[in-house]
Amino acid sequence: MLFKSSKDWNAYCKSRKKPDDIPSSPIKTYKAHWKGMGDWLGTEYIANADRHYIAYDYAKEFVHKLGLNNFFNTILNTAVWYFELGTC
């Protein structure tokens, strides 16, 4: 069974289909091992609060090197970048 979000997980828990030996609240049960709901559900989604970004100055320098001087170019370049990575 594939859960896409914690909302799906909670609905599953409330449906009474979950085995009794699987916790409804894994964050409490597995506190010492907890890596996030994305890890628990297998989606690998990382919550915004848990993401790590490079420093602002480095990010700004990277963006400036892309030569994105307006919103349209930014959207177009982002779409091309995602396509090249095969994420579309």
C-alpha positions in Angstrom: 0.0 0.0 0.0 1.4 3.4 -0.9 0.7 6.4 1.2 1.5 9.8 -0.3 1.1 11.9 2.8 0.5 11.9 6.5 -3.1 12.6 5.7 -3.3 9.3 3.9 -1.6 7.6 6.9 -4.0 9.1 9.4 -7.0 8.0 7.3 -5.6 4.5 7.1 -5.1 4.4 10.9 -8.7 5.5 11.4 -10.0 2.9 9.0 -9.0 0.1 11.4 -7.2 -1.7 8.7 -3.8 -1.1 10.4 -2.4 -4.1 12.3 -2.3 -3.5 16.1 1.4 -4.0 16.3 2.1 -1.0 14.0 1.9 2.4 15.8 -0.6 5.0 14.7 1.8 7.7 15.9 5.3 6.4 14.8 7.0 9.7 15.7 6.2 9.0 19.4 7.0 5.3 19.3 10.2 5.5 17.3 11.4 8.9 18.6 15.0 7.9 18.8 15.0 6.6 15.2 12.6 9.1 13.7 13.7 10.6 10.3 10.4 12.1 9.3 7.0 11.1 7.8 8.5 10.9 4.3 11.0 8.3 5.5 8.2 6.4 7.4 5.9 6.3 4.4 8.6 5.7 1.8 8.0 9.0 -0.1 11.4 10.4 0.8 9.7 13.8 1.1 11.7 16.1 3.4 9.6 18.6 5.4 10.6 22.3 4.7 11.7 22.7 8.3 14.1 19.8 7.9 15.7 20.8 4.6 19.2 22.1 4.4 20.1 24.8 2.0 23.4 26.4 1.0 24.2 29.9 2.3 22.3 32.8 0.8 25.4 34.4 -0.8 26.3 31.2 -2.6 22.7 30.6 -3.7 22.5 34.2 -5.0 25.8 33.8 -6.9 24.5 30.6 -8.5 21.2 32.3 -9.6 23.0 35.3 -11.0 25.3 33.0 -13.1 22.1 31.6 -14.7 21.3 35.0 -16.1 17.7 34.9 -15.2 16.7 38.5 -15.6 13.0 38.2 -15.6 10.2 35.9 -14.3 9.5 34.3 -17.7 13.1 33.2 -18.2 13.2 31.9 -14.6 10.1 29.7 -15.3 11.4 28.6 -18.7 14.9 27.7 -17.4 13.4 25.9 -14.4 11.3 23.8 -16.7 14.3 22.9 -18.9 16.3 22.1 -15.8 13.7 19.7 -14.5 13.3 18.1 -17.9 17.1 17.5 -18.2 17.0 15.8 -14.8 14.2 13.6 -15.9 11.9 14.7 -13.1 9.0 15.6 -15.3 
